[in-house]
């Protein structure tokens, strides 16, 4: 379970890094908006389906990891 959660964190971070590479001129606000859209997408999937427990845990983990990335980007932009 721990390894799967860590791999999920790495996958979410890599996803954001790929988006940053794809759009190199994106502002911090744009990046935060993109992350927020991804979080909202996870919430919609979480609340609109009756998935197996494992899938629900993965959706929750995705949302949590994206929230942490959002916090890090926001915090770093203030520095």
C-alpha positions in Angstrom: 0.0 0.0 0.0 2.8 2.4 0.9 4.7 1.7 -2.3 1.5 2.3 -4.4 0.8 5.6 -2.6 4.4 6.7 -3.2 4.2 5.7 -6.9 1.0 7.7 -7.2 2.7 10.8 -5.7 5.5 10.4 -8.3 3.0 9.9 -11.1 1.0 13.0 -10.2 4.2 15.1 -9.9 5.4 13.8 -13.3 2.1 14.6 -14.8 2.4 18.3 -13.7 6.0 18.4 -14.9 4.9 17.1 -18.3 2.3 19.9 -18.4 4.9 22.5 -17.5 7.2 21.2 -20.3 4.3 21.2 -22.8 3.4 24.8 -21.9 6.7 26.5 -20.9 5.2 30.0 -20.8 2.4 29.1 -18.4 2.1 31.5 -15.5 2.0 30.2 -11.9 -1.7 31.2 -11.8 -2.3 29.1 -14.9 -0.5 26.1 -13.4 -2.5 26.4 -10.2 -5.7 26.6 -12.3 -4.7 23.4 -14.2 -4.0 21.6 -11.0 -7.4 22.8 -9.6 -9.1 21.5 -12.7 -7.5 18.1 -12.2 -8.6 18.1 -8.5 -12.2 18.9 -9.5 -12.1 16.1 -12.1 -11.0 13.6 -9.4 -13.8 14.9 -7.1 -16.4 14.4 -9.9 -15.2 10.8 -10.5 -15.2 10.1 -6.8 -18.7 11.3 -6.1 -20.4 10.3 -9.4 -19.6 6.6 -9.5 -20.0 3.6 -7.3 -16.6 2.1 -7.9 -14.8 -0.7 -6.0 -13.0 0.4 -2.8 -9.6 0.1 -4.4 -10.6 2.6 -7.2 -12.1 5.0 -4.7 -8.9 4.9 -2.6 -6.9 5.7 -5.7 -9.2 8.6 -6.7 -8.9 10.0 -3.1 -5.1 9.5 -3.2 -4.9 11.4 -6.6 -6.9 14.3 -5.2 -4.8 14.4 -2.0 -1.5 14.4 -4.0 -2.7 17.0 -6.4 -3.8 19.2 -3.5 -0.3 18.9 -2.0 1.3 19.8 -5.4 -1.0 22.8 -5.6 0.1 23.9 -2.1 3.8 23.5 -3.0 3.4 25.5 -6.2 1.5 28.3 -4.4 3.9 28.4 -1.5 6.9 28.4 -3.8 5.5 31.3 -5.9 5.3 33.4 -2.8 9.0 33.0 -2.1 
